[in-house]
Each structure stands twice: as structure tokens, then as C-alpha cells.
Amino acid sequence: MLLIAGLGNPGRQYAGNRHNVGFMAADAINRRHSFSPWSKKFNALVSEGRLGGKKVLLMKPQTFMNLSGQAVGEAMRFYKLTPDDLIVTYDELDLAPGKLRVKRGGGAGGHNGIRSIDAHCGKDYRRVRIGIGHPGDKDRVTGYVLSDFSKSDHEWLEPLLAAIADNAELLVRSDDSGFMNKVNLALRGQTDGRKGETAAAKGQSHIRQARPKTPSMPVPQTGPMAAILKKLLGREQ
């Protein structure tokens, strides 16, 4: 058996949030592959089905994001699963909107849902990181992830979720590179936003692409502020 856990927060008020894109991916797989209706078990909503000839349990923890590992860990212990049997889909601030990466293991990157799963299940599982972009300021992150996707976001979000569902069998076969290629091909042209953005992003790291440019503030060369800056920085302005 394989366990695919989508992360998010329970409740209608959170359903459209960027932080809930992991739930959205699990729902897309459920619909596309005619899994069983969602039912309550392991402090989660679960659904069973088959992908690529293998039994798969879809899960949406209902413990709220920060305690996701409690539900996932309970299911893994019940079915005697190892981290090799676990795939987690979740939102990634440090990937540009519409970008997707799959990796095994690694750090939590500040994501409390992943931190919880690491604590309860170990770290050597596969992570499907769904890019939502970064607001550009760490003080705005909480409000950003707990806000709904914008209308323009749905131009890439809906094709992305469809591509994840259409190619989920590749994940089950552990063909992570094939899965990423198929999803990226399906999304080609959807994530540019404006003509020329893709070309401009070439050569930048994925983190740089995820964070919007912030205008630089002009540094005063004369006057009281220039004198204060010179004193604080200890150098000529």
C-alpha cells in the first residue's frame, strides 16, 4: 500500500487558501481515479483506490496543519508502512506559482506541516512541493498562505491540479522525474503570467523566481538622513 497525504487546514473557511493546495491535489486524484468517497479515520479524511495496479490510501489530516504528523503517523503505524510508502503534497513558498518539484527527504523549510510529519514519521519520504510563490516579506507570509488563491491564480492552478491527477500513476511507480516532466509540459505557458517572464527568469534560482522583486529605496546623499545613515553604517553614502 502507498499513502498519499495532502496537507491543509480543515473547515470551509480555509478551503480556498494557498496553504490548502495539498488538500486540493488529493481531491483532484480522488475525482480523476474514482476513489471511494471520503470517510473519517485516523483523525483524517481518507479515501481508497488503486493507481498503477497498487492500492493507495489518500489522506487529508483534520488535525490542522501544525499537527499533520499525528494523523499520518497513526495511519502508517496501523498499516505498518515505512517512509518509502509515503508521499506528501503541500504548498511551497520558495517555488514560483505553478512550479512543482518532487524530492525525497530534506528539511522542513519552515513548513509546520512537514515539520510535524518529520517528527512523527521520519524524514525519508517523498515530497511533492507545489509552488505558490512568496509575498516578498516574511512578515506577510502568514496572511499570504491563509488567503485564498486569486482569480488570476486559477489560470495555472486548475491545469496544475489536473496534471497532478492525470499523472499520479507515475508517482506510484516512483518515476518522479517522469511525473515532473509530464506536469511541467502540461503547464507550459500557464505559469508565465506575462510574456517574457520565463526568459527573464532563466538563470535565476528557484527561490529567486518565487520571490517578487521589491523596489530599492533611494539612499539620500545629503541632509540630516544622510548624516544619520553615515553614523549608523560607519561608511560614506
PESUL-V862049 format. One record per residue. SS is DSSP state (~ for helix, > for strand, _ for the rest). PSI is psi in degrees with one decimal (NA if undefined). D_LAST is the distance of its C-alpha to the last C-alpha in whole Angstrom. Layout:
# PESUL-V862049
ss->SS psi->PSI d_last->D_LAST
ss->SS psi->PSI d_last->D_LAST
This chain:
# PESUL-V862049
ss->_ psi->146.6 d_last->63
ss->> psi->139.3 d_last->59
ss->> psi->121.4 d_last->57
ss->> psi->112.3 d_last->55
ss->> psi->121.1 d_last->53
ss->> psi->135.1 d_last->50
ss->_ psi->147.5 d_last->48
ss->_ psi->-172.3 d_last->47
ss->_ psi->138.6 d_last->48
ss->_ psi->154.6 d_last->52
ss->_ psi->143.2 d_last->52
ss->~ psi->-31.4 d_last->52
ss->~ psi->-17.8 d_last->49
ss->~ psi->-5.2 d_last->47
ss->_ psi->-37.5 d_last->49
ss->_ psi->5.2 d_last->47
ss->> psi->151.1 d_last->44
ss->~ psi->-35.3 d_last->41
ss->~ psi->-14.9 d_last->42
ss->~ psi->13.4 d_last->46
ss->~ psi->-23.8 d_last->45
ss->~ psi->-42.6 d_last->47
ss->~ psi->-44.2 d_last->50
ss->~ psi->-39.7 d_last->50
ss->~ psi->-42.1 d_last->51
ss->~ psi->-40.7 d_last->53
ss->~ psi->-39.3 d_last->55
ss->~ psi->-41.3 d_last->55
ss->~ psi->-42.2 d_last->57
ss->~ psi->-46.3 d_last->59
ss->~ psi->-44.2 d_last->60
ss->~ psi->-34.6 d_last->60
ss->_ psi->17.5 d_last->62
ss->_ psi->47.8 d_last->65
ss->_ psi->169.1 d_last->64
ss->_ psi->159.5 d_last->66
ss->_ psi->152.3 d_last->65
ss->_ psi->138.4 d_last->62
ss->> psi->164.0 d_last->64
ss->> psi->127.6 d_last->63
ss->> psi->145.9 d_last->63
ss->_ psi->35.4 d_last->60
ss->_ psi->39.4 d_last->58
ss->> psi->168.0 d_last->57
ss->> psi->130.1 d_last->59
ss->> psi->155.9 d_last->60
ss->> psi->136.9 d_last->62
ss->> psi->148.9 d_last->64
ss->> psi->-167.8 d_last->65
ss->> psi->140.8 d_last->65
ss->> psi->127.7 d_last->62
ss->_ psi->32.8 d_last->63
ss->_ psi->5.0 d_last->67
ss->> psi->141.9 d_last->65
ss->> psi->134.9 d_last->65
ss->> psi->135.5 d_last->62
ss->> psi->117.4 d_last->61
ss->> psi->144.6 d_last->58
ss->> psi->139.7 d_last->56
ss->> psi->97.6 d_last->54
ss->> psi->139.5 d_last->53
ss->_ psi->21.4 d_last->54
ss->_ psi->3.7 d_last->52
ss->_ psi->153.2 d_last->49
ss->~ psi->-47.3 d_last->46
ss->~ psi->-14.8 d_last->45
ss->~ psi->22.6 d_last->49
ss->~ psi->-35.6 d_last->49
ss->~ psi->-25.1 d_last->51
ss->~ psi->-47.6 d_last->53
ss->~ psi->-46.4 d_last->55
ss->~ psi->-43.2 d_last->54
ss->~ psi->-38.7 d_last->55
ss->~ psi->-44.5 d_last->59
ss->~ psi->-41.2 d_last->60
ss->~ psi->-41.0 d_last->59
ss->~ psi->-39.0 d_last->61
ss->~ psi->-43.5 d_last->64
ss->~ psi->4.2 d_last->64
ss->_ psi->47.5 d_last->63
ss->_ psi->157.8 d_last->60
ss->_ psi->169.3 d_last->58
ss->~ psi->-26.1 d_last->54
ss->~ psi->-21.9 d_last->55
ss->~ psi->4.7 d_last->57
ss->> psi->133.7 d_last->54
ss->> psi->133.8 d_last->52
ss->> psi->130.5 d_last->49
ss->> psi->133.3 d_last->47
ss->> psi->169.4 d_last->44
ss->> psi->140.8 d_last->41
ss->> psi->113.8 d_last->38
ss->_ psi->-34.3 d_last->34
ss->_ psi->23.4 d_last->33
ss->_ psi->140.1 d_last->35
ss->_ psi->151.8 d_last->35
ss->_ psi->128.7 d_last->37
ss->_ psi->-10.3 d_last->41
ss->_ psi->151.8 d_last->40
ss->> psi->137.2 d_last->42
ss->> psi->146.0 d_last->42
ss->> psi->131.6 d_last->45
ss->> psi->160.6 d_last->45
ss->> psi->131.1 d_last->47
ss->_ psi->-165.1 d_last->45
ss->_ psi->-174.9 d_last->42
ss->_ psi->173.9 d_last->40
ss->_ psi->-19.4 d_last->39
ss->_ psi->30.4 d_last->36
ss->_ psi->2.1 d_last->36
ss->_ psi->115.3 d_last->39
ss->~ psi->-29.7 d_last->41
ss->~ psi->-43.0 d_last->44
ss->~ psi->-39.4 d_last->44
ss->~ psi->-40.2 d_last->43
ss->~ psi->-43.3 d_last->46
ss->~ psi->-40.6 d_last->48
ss->~ psi->-42.1 d_last->47
ss->~ psi->-35.0 d_last->48
ss->~ psi->-23.1 d_last->52
ss->~ psi->-3.9 d_last->52
ss->_ psi->173.3 d_last->50
ss->_ psi->-11.4 d_last->47
ss->_ psi->55.9 d_last->49
ss->_ psi->167.7 d_last->50
ss->> psi->139.9 d_last->49
ss->> psi->120.7 d_last->46
ss->> psi->102.8 d_last->46
ss->> psi->116.8 d_last->42
ss->> psi->114.5 d_last->42
ss->> psi->131.0 d_last->39
ss->_ psi->-1.7 d_last->37
ss->_ psi->171.8 d_last->34
ss->> psi->141.4 d_last->31
ss->_ psi->-10.9 d_last->30
ss->_ psi->-13.6 d_last->26
ss->_ psi->125.8 d_last->25
ss->~ psi->-26.9 d_last->27
ss->~ psi->-14.5 d_last->28
ss->~ psi->-1.1 d_last->30
ss->~ psi->-47.2 d_last->32
ss->~ psi->-49.3 d_last->35
ss->~ psi->-34.6 d_last->36
ss->~ psi->-50.7 d_last->35
ss->~ psi->-25.4 d_last->38
ss->_ psi->16.8 d_last->40
ss->_ psi->154.4 d_last->40
ss->> psi->152.1 d_last->42
ss->_ psi->142.1 d_last->42
ss->_ psi->167.7 d_last->41
ss->_ psi->-40.0 d_last->44
ss->_ psi->-29.5 d_last->42
ss->_ psi->-32.1 d_last->41
ss->~ psi->-14.5 d_last->45
ss->~ psi->-30.2 d_last->45
ss->~ psi->-27.7 d_last->44
ss->~ psi->-48.0 d_last->45
ss->~ psi->-44.5 d_last->49
ss->~ psi->-34.5 d_last->49
ss->~ psi->-47.8 d_last->47
ss->~ psi->-39.3 d_last->50
ss->~ psi->-40.6 d_last->53
ss->~ psi->-38.2 d_last->52
ss->~ psi->-46.8 d_last->51
ss->~ psi->-43.9 d_last->55
ss->~ psi->-31.4 d_last->56
ss->_ psi->17.0 d_last->55
ss->~ psi->-27.4 d_last->55
ss->~ psi->-29.9 d_last->58
ss->~ psi->-34.1 d_last->56
ss->~ psi->-42.3 d_last->54
ss->~ psi->-33.9 d_last->58
ss->_ psi->3.9 d_last->58
ss->_ psi->24.9 d_last->55
ss->_ psi->71.5 d_last->54
ss->~ psi->-39.3 d_last->50
ss->~ psi->-43.1 d_last->49
ss->~ psi->-40.1 d_last->52
ss->~ psi->-48.8 d_last->51
ss->~ psi->-40.7 d_last->47
ss->~ psi->-45.1 d_last->48
ss->~ psi->-43.9 d_last->51
ss->~ psi->-44.3 d_last->49
ss->~ psi->-36.6 d_last->46
ss->~ psi->-41.1 d_last->48
ss->~ psi->-28.3 d_last->49
ss->~ psi->-0.8 d_last->46
ss->_ psi->127.4 d_last->45
ss->_ psi->-12.0 d_last->43
ss->_ psi->-28.4 d_last->43
ss->_ psi->3.3 d_last->40
ss->_ psi->-35.3 d_last->38
ss->_ psi->-56.0 d_last->38
ss->_ psi->151.4 d_last->37
ss->_ psi->135.1 d_last->38
ss->_ psi->-14.5 d_last->35
ss->~ psi->-37.3 d_last->34
ss->~ psi->-44.3 d_last->36
ss->~ psi->-39.6 d_last->34
ss->~ psi->-28.6 d_last->31
ss->~ psi->-14.4 d_last->31
ss->_ psi->137.2 d_last->33
ss->_ psi->-13.1 d_last->31
ss->_ psi->151.0 d_last->29
ss->_ psi->160.6 d_last->30
ss->~ psi->-28.8 d_last->33
ss->~ psi->-41.3 d_last->30
ss->~ psi->-39.7 d_last->27
ss->~ psi->-31.5 d_last->30
ss->~ psi->-22.9 d_last->31
ss->> psi->123.4 d_last->28
ss->_ psi->148.6 d_last->27
ss->_ psi->138.4 d_last->23
ss->_ psi->133.1 d_last->21
ss->_ psi->137.3 d_last->19
ss->_ psi->143.4 d_last->15
ss->_ psi->134.2 d_last->13
ss->_ psi->138.3 d_last->11
ss->_ psi->121.8 d_last->7
ss->_ psi->139.7 d_last->8
ss->_ psi->-21.5 d_last->6
ss->_ psi->166.5 d_last->9
ss->_ psi->-179.8 d_last->11
ss->~ psi->-40.7 d_last->12
ss->~ psi->-39.5 d_last->11
ss->~ psi->-39.6 d_last->7
ss->~ psi->-39.6 d_last->9
ss->~ psi->-44.9 d_last->10
ss->~ psi->-39.4 d_last->8
ss->~ psi->-40.7 d_last->6
ss->~ psi->-43.2 d_last->10
ss->~ psi->-42.1 d_last->11
ss->~ psi->-16.5 d_last->9
ss->_ psi->29.1 d_last->9
ss->_ psi->165.8 d_last->6
ss->_ psi->143.7 d_last->4
ss->_ psi->NA d_last->0
